[in-house]
Amino acid sequence: MTSLLRSPLSGKGVYAITDGPRDDLFAAVEAALAGGARLLQYRDKTADADRRRSEADEISRICARYGVPFIVNDDVALAHETGGGVHLGREDVSIAEARHVLGPDAIVGVSCYGSIERARQLAAEGADYLAFGAMYPSTTKPHAPVAPHDVLTQARSLGLPIVAIGGISVDNAQAVIDAGADYIAVVSAIFAAPDIQTATRRFADLFDPRPGIIR
């Protein structure tokens, strides 16, 4: 296993999630990090294990240079091999199983969809962050039910970082931040943008506006 940065979650900001195979993946990741992403998830649903291993390893190194935690979607073994944390969905292994492989210091985040009950259960099991969504209709997961913004507010009482995901744009992100999201997870609005660094910075400015910047 590569020994790389495993930063604790702190603060608030943009959670950039990659959008699958692309020729310019490393440059795109670098642009998102340069734009101010505070978390970076490698998400690739293909079965090309060798390419995914090579990509995740390089992205973990890029994240380490920027001091940004690196997360792998679904794949605990790949996270272990590349020094990352992991994001778990409903069909994935338990938090306890992930911790057994990754150790106590790795970030283990979970999808709670629109369920505060699931969030309570996973918080009790030791999740590091709770992700809710889709907050809006999403092109990445077009059939995902839309979660009510109120679930973000309710989840504040659980004392963990709250992530909002799904259909989030610069125009609608402020509503989920106001509802209680610490992080806004973005796929298409960052990685499908013609200028990834600028797109990421526009989201980052919602959390930390720079003087003189007009959105």
N, C-alpha and C positions, 0 to 999 in steps of 0.2 A: 504493500500500500504506500502510496506517495504521502509524505507528511507535509501538509500544507495548512494554510490558515483556516481555522475554524472559529471565526469571531462570534461572540455572543450577540444576540439580537439587541440592538439599542436604537433609540431614536425612532424616527418615522421617515417615510419616503416611498420611492418607486421600487417596485419589485418587477424586474424585467424577466420575461419568460420567452425563451427562444422558440422559433416557429418551424422546427423540423429541418430536414436536409436543405442546405443551400451552399452554393460555391463560396460565398463571401462570409461564412459563419463567424470566423474569428474576427474579421474586421467589423462585422455588425455588433458582436459582443463588446469589442473594444469601444466602439462608438457609443453604445448604451452606457457603459461604465464612465466614459469621459463626459457624458451628458448628465451624470449624477445619480445613476441607479444605485440603490443601497443594498439590494439583494439581487442575485442572478440565478435563475433556474435553467438547467439544460433539459429541454423536453423534446424527445425524438421517439416517436412510436414505431419506427421501422424495426425490422429484424436483423439489420446489418450490425452484428455485435462488434466486429473489428473496427468498423468506422466509428461507431458510437463510443467505444472505449478510447480510441485515439482522440476524438473530438472532446470528450469529457475531460480527458487528461490535460489537453491544451487549455481548455476554458478554465479549468481549475487554477492553472498557473496564471492566466490573465487576471482572474479574480483576485488571486493572492497579491499580485502587483498593485492592485487598486485598494487592497484592504477590505474587500467586499465578500461576504459569505457566499459560498458556492453550494447550490442545491441541485440534486438530481431528481427528476420526476420518476416516481414509482420504483426504481430499480435499486434496491438496497446493496446488492453485490457491486454494481457499478459505482455507487457512492463510496463504498468501502475501498475499492481499487483506486479511486481518484481523489481521495481525501475530502469528500464532500458530505453535506447533510443530505436528507431525503425528504421528499414530499409524498405523503401517502393518501390515496383515495379509498373509497369504500371497498374496492375489490383487492386491495393490497394487504401485505402482512400487518400484523399488529405493531403498535408502538414498542411493546416489550421485545418482540422479535427483532425489530430494527435496532433497538438499543443494544441488544445482545451482540449484534454484528458490528455496529458502528461505535459503540462505547458511549459513556455518559456525557461527553462533551460535544458530540455531533448535534446539529440542529435537526430536529424531527418535526416537520410541519404536517398538518392534516387538513383535508377537505371536510367541511361540515355542511356544505350545500346550503340549505335554508333552515337547518335544524338546530335550535338552541339546546335541545336535549342531547343530541349527538356531541355538540360542543362541550357540554358539561361532562359527559362521560370521557371524552378524549382528553380534556384538561386534567381530569382526575388520574388518567393513565400516564400523564407526563409529557403531553405535547408541548412544543416550544412556541408554536403559534397556531392560530385558528383561522382558517380561510373560509369565507362565505361567498356564495354566488351560484349562478350568475346574477349579478346585480342588474344587468340590462341584457337584452337579447345579444347573443354572442356569435360571431362568425366562426370562432374556433370550436365551440360546442353548440351548434345551432339548436339542438333538441333539449338543452339543459333548462329546467324550470327556472323562472326568475324568482330570486329570493327577495323578501321585503327588506327595505332599508332598516326597519326597526330591529331586525335580528342583530345588526351591528351594535346598536345601542344596548340591547339586552346583554350582549356578550361582554361588555365592558366590565361587568361585575365579576367575571371569571379571572381577571388579573393577568391575562396573557395578551401579547400583541395580536391585533386583529387585522386580517388581510381581506380586502374586498377584491373580487375578480369577476370578469365577465362583461364584455361590451363596454368597458370603461374608455372614455375619451376625455380630452382636455375640457370639453364643454360640459360633461356631466360628472366629472370626478369630484368636484367640490361638494356635491350632495352626499356622497358616501363618506368623504372625510368628515363632514359636519355630523354625520350620523354616528361616527365612532371609529372609522378605519384608521389604523396606524400606517398601513401600507396599502398602496393600490397596485395590484398585479395587472400587468399589461402585456399583451402579446402583439396583436396586429397593429395597434395604434403606435407602437414603437417600431417593430421589426418589418412592417410593411410600408413604413414611411420613407419618402425619398431621401430625407436627411435624418438618420436615426439619432444622431447626437442632439440635434436641435429639438426633435420630437420628445426625447427623454427629458431634456432640460425644461421644456414647457410643463411637463408633469412635475418635475422636481421643484419648480418655482411655486407650485401650489402649496408646498410645505415650507419652503424657505425662499421667499421672494427676495430678489436682489434689488438694491436701490436703483431706481431709474428704469426698471424693467416694466413695461406695460404689456399685459397679456391680451 
